[in-house]
Amino acid sequence: MSLLSDLLFLRFMKHRAKRKGCGIGDLVMLKTGGPVMMVVDVDLEEAECEWFSEKDQKTHRKSFMFEMLVNVNNLMPTKQYKIINQKSSQ
């Protein structure tokens, strides 16, 4: 492949990842829960994520399908709203 086609392909992958809600540098977590992870790389079907585990004091890295992840920024307003409502009702 030529350099131009490689660059176009990389741009396409990053654009596709952004449409799925998790591009490089985004904070995500599994829809089923778990630690907050940072997306460090993307390909056509998966996002490679990295996170720090306080349990074993190590950094971990694993790839997950886009459909398994949710962007943490999309969750923040809901969590903040719940915390504010709990404080105001006490």
Accessible surface in RSA format (square Angstrom, percent):
REM  Atomic radii and reference values for relative SASA: ProtOr
REM  Chains: A
REM  Algorithm: Lee & Richards
REM  Probe-radius: 1.40
REM  Slices: 20
REM RES _ NUM      All-atoms   Total-Side   Main-Chain    Non-polar    All polar
REM                ABS   REL    ABS   REL    ABS   REL    ABS   REL    ABS   REL
RES MET A   1   185.05  95.8 102.33  67.7  82.72 196.9  88.05  74.9  96.99 128.5
RES SER A   2    69.04  58.3  53.71  71.7  15.34  35.3  53.06 113.0  15.98  22.4
RES LEU A   3   134.27  74.8 124.61  89.1   9.65  24.3 126.45  88.8   7.81  21.0
RES LEU A   4   120.08  66.9 116.24  83.2   3.84   9.7 117.64  82.6   2.44   6.6
RES SER A   5    37.18  31.4  33.20  44.3   3.98   9.2  33.80  72.0   3.38   4.7
RES ASP A   6    63.16  44.2  57.39  57.1   5.78  13.7  22.19  52.2  40.97  40.9
RES LEU A   7    98.34  54.8  93.57  66.9   4.77  12.0  94.04  66.0   4.30  11.6
RES LEU A   8   102.58  57.1  97.49  69.7   5.09  12.8  97.98  68.8   4.60  12.4
RES PHE A   9    86.29  43.2  81.21  50.3   5.08  13.2  85.67  51.9   0.62   1.8
RES LEU A  10    70.79  39.4  70.78  50.6   0.01   0.0  70.79  49.7   0.00   0.0
RES ARG A  11   177.19  74.4 172.49  87.9   4.70  11.2  53.77  73.5 123.42  74.8
RES PHE A  12    98.65  49.4  92.47  57.3   6.17  16.1  98.19  59.5   0.46   1.3
RES MET A  13    22.34  11.6  22.27  14.7   0.07   0.2  19.06  16.2   3.28   4.4
RES LYS A  14    89.58  43.7  88.55  54.3   1.02   2.4  43.92  39.5  45.66  48.6
RES HIS A  15   104.03  56.9  98.38  68.4   5.65  14.4  67.87  69.9  36.16  42.1
RES ARG A  16    37.87  15.9  37.82  19.3   0.05   0.1   1.20   1.6  36.67  22.2
RES ALA A  17     0.00   0.0   0.00   0.0   0.00   0.0   0.00   0.0   0.00   0.0
RES LYS A  18   117.58  57.4 102.97  63.2  14.62  34.8  79.26  71.3  38.33  40.8
RES ARG A  19   155.97  65.5 117.15  59.7  38.82  92.4  60.45  82.6  95.51  57.9
RES LYS A  20    82.97  40.5  57.59  35.3  25.39  60.4  29.83  26.9  53.14  56.6
RES GLY A  21    24.78  30.6   0.00   N/A  24.78  30.6  24.43  67.0   0.36   0.8
RES CYS A  22     2.35   1.8   2.35   2.6   0.00   0.0   1.20   3.1   1.14   1.2
RES GLY A  23     2.36   2.9   0.00   N/A   2.36   2.9   2.36   6.5   0.00   0.0
RES ILE A  24    80.37  45.7  56.92  42.4  23.45  56.5  56.92  41.0  23.45  63.6
RES GLY A  25    43.30  53.4   0.00   N/A  43.30  53.4  23.74  65.1  19.56  43.8
RES ASP A  26    22.64  15.9  20.19  20.1   2.45   5.8   2.51   5.9  20.13  20.1
RES LEU A  27    76.86  42.8  76.21  54.5   0.66   1.6  76.21  53.5   0.66   1.8
RES VAL A  28     0.04   0.0   0.04   0.0   0.00   0.0   0.04   0.0   0.00   0.0
RES MET A  29    25.50  13.2  25.50  16.9   0.00   0.0  22.34  19.0   3.16   4.2
RES LEU A  30    39.80  22.2  38.20  27.3   1.60   4.0  38.20  26.8   1.60   4.3
RES LYS A  31   134.61  65.7 101.10  62.0  33.51  79.8  61.81  55.6  72.80  77.5
RES THR A  32   135.00  96.0  93.47  94.8  41.53  99.0  88.32 118.6  46.68  70.6
RES GLY A  33    26.50  32.7   0.00   N/A  26.50  32.7  22.77  62.5   3.73   8.3
RES GLY A  34    49.56  61.1   0.00   N/A  49.56  61.1  27.20  74.7  22.36  50.1
RES PRO A  35    64.14  46.7  52.35  47.7  11.79  42.9  63.46  52.4   0.68   4.2
RES VAL A  36    76.46  50.3  57.78  52.3  18.68  45.0  57.78  50.2  18.68  50.7
RES MET A  37     3.95   2.0   2.72   1.8   1.24   2.9   1.78   1.5   2.18   2.9
RES MET A  38    82.23  42.6  81.16  53.7   1.07   2.5  55.45  47.1  26.78  35.5
RES VAL A  39     0.56   0.4   0.00   0.0   0.56   1.3   0.00   0.0   0.56   1.5
RES VAL A  40    36.10  23.8  15.53  14.1  20.56  49.5  18.03  15.7  18.07  49.0
RES ASP A  41    66.92  46.9  66.89  66.6   0.03   0.1  10.05  23.7  56.87  56.7
RES VAL A  42     7.71   5.1   0.91   0.8   6.80  16.4   3.50   3.0   4.21  11.4
RES ASP A  43    67.45  47.2  66.61  66.3   0.84   2.0  30.24  71.2  37.20  37.1
RES LEU A  44    69.63  38.8  69.14  49.5   0.49   1.2  69.14  48.6   0.49   1.3
RES GLU A  45    92.40  53.1  91.46  69.2   0.94   2.2  46.69  90.3  45.71  37.3
RES GLU A  46    60.48  34.7  59.59  45.1   0.89   2.1   7.74  15.0  52.74  43.1
RES ALA A  47     0.00   0.0   0.00   0.0   0.00   0.0   0.00   0.0   0.00   0.0
RES GLU A  48    46.11  26.5  44.81  33.9   1.30   3.1   7.22  14.0  38.89  31.8
RES CYS A  49     0.00   0.0   0.00   0.0   0.00   0.0   0.00   0.0   0.00   0.0
RES GLU A  50    48.15  27.6  44.54  33.7   3.60   8.6   3.62   7.0  44.52  36.4
RES TRP A  51    48.20  19.3  40.31  19.5   7.89  18.5  38.63  20.6   9.57  15.5
RES PHE A  52   109.40  54.7  88.95  55.1  20.45  53.2  88.95  53.9  20.45  58.5
RES SER A  53    24.14  20.4  18.80  25.1   5.35  12.3  12.02  25.6  12.12  17.0
RES GLU A  54   139.87  80.3 124.89  94.5  14.98  35.7  39.43  76.3 100.44  82.0
RES LYS A  55   200.91  98.0 161.38  99.0  39.53  94.1 116.14 104.5  84.76  90.3
RES ASP A  56    65.96  46.2  46.52  46.3  19.44  46.0  36.22  85.2  29.74  29.7
RES GLN A  57   120.86  67.6 101.07  73.9  19.80  47.1  50.35 107.2  70.52  53.5
RES LYS A  58   126.75  61.8 122.41  75.1   4.34  10.3  69.89  62.9  56.86  60.6
RES THR A  59    84.39  60.0  56.61  57.4  27.78  66.2  32.37  43.5  52.03  78.7
RES HIS A  60    59.78  32.7  55.17  38.3   4.61  11.8  34.46  35.5  25.32  29.5
RES ARG A  61   135.76  57.0 103.70  52.9  32.06  76.3  36.50  49.9  99.26  60.2
RES LYS A  62   120.73  58.9 113.84  69.8   6.89  16.4  66.27  59.7  54.46  58.0
RES SER A  63    47.39  40.0  32.89  43.9  14.51  33.4  13.06  27.8  34.34  48.1
RES PHE A  64    16.80   8.4  14.58   9.0   2.22   5.8  16.80  10.2   0.00   0.0
RES MET A  65    90.40  46.8  89.94  59.5   0.46   1.1  53.51  45.5  36.89  48.9
RES PHE A  66     5.06   2.5   1.23   0.8   3.83  10.0   1.36   0.8   3.71  10.6
RES GLU A  67    85.86  49.3  74.13  56.1  11.73  27.9  65.08 125.9  20.78  17.0
RES MET A  68    88.88  46.0  82.22  54.4   6.66  15.9  74.13  63.0  14.75  19.5
RES LEU A  69     9.59   5.3   0.47   0.3   9.12  22.9   0.53   0.4   9.06  24.4
RES VAL A  70    38.29  25.2  33.24  30.1   5.05  12.2  38.29  33.3   0.00   0.0
RES ASN A  71    19.52  13.5  15.43  14.9   4.09   9.9   0.46   1.1  19.06  18.4
RES VAL A  72     2.37   1.6   2.37   2.1   0.00   0.0   2.37   2.1   0.00   0.0
RES ASN A  73    89.26  61.6  78.58  75.9  10.68  25.7  24.58  59.2  64.69  62.5
RES ASN A  74   103.66  71.5  79.47  76.8  24.19  58.3  24.62  59.2  79.05  76.4
RES LEU A  75    53.41  29.7  53.20  38.1   0.21   0.5  53.33  37.5   0.08   0.2
RES MET A  76    76.37  39.5  76.37  50.5   0.00   0.0  63.42  53.9  12.94  17.1
RES PRO A  77    85.36  62.2  78.40  71.5   6.96  25.3  81.57  67.3   3.79  23.6
RES THR A  78    73.56  52.3  68.56  69.5   5.00  11.9  45.48  61.1  28.08  42.4
RES LYS A  79    96.62  47.1  94.96  58.3   1.66   4.0  66.30  59.7  30.32  32.3
RES GLN A  80   103.32  57.8 102.42  74.8   0.91   2.2  28.98  61.7  74.34  56.4
RES TYR A  81   140.46  65.6 137.70  78.3   2.76   7.2 100.07  75.2  40.39  49.8
RES LYS A  82   120.26  58.7 117.70  72.2   2.56   6.1  66.96  60.3  53.30  56.8
RES ILE A  83    89.26  50.8  89.20  66.5   0.06   0.1  89.24  64.3   0.02   0.1
RES ILE A  84   112.34  63.9 110.72  82.5   1.63   3.9 111.62  80.4   0.73   2.0
RES ASN A  85    60.65  41.8  57.69  55.8   2.95   7.1  21.80  52.5  38.85  37.6
RES GLN A  86   109.46  61.2 106.18  77.6   3.28   7.8  32.94  70.1  76.52  58.0
RES LYS A  87   147.81  72.1 132.50  81.3  15.32  36.5  82.49  74.3  65.32  69.6
RES SER A  88    87.42  73.9  50.16  66.9  37.27  85.8  49.46 105.3  37.96  53.2
RES SER A  89    95.48  80.7  54.55  72.8  40.93  94.3  50.06 106.6  45.43  63.6
RES GLN A  90   181.57 101.5 116.09  84.8  65.48 155.9  71.36 151.9 110.21  83.6
END  Absolute sums over single chains surface
CHAIN  1 A     6706.1       5672.2       1033.9       4017.1       2689.1
END  Absolute sums over all chains
TOTAL          6706.1       5672.2       1033.9       4017.1       2689.1
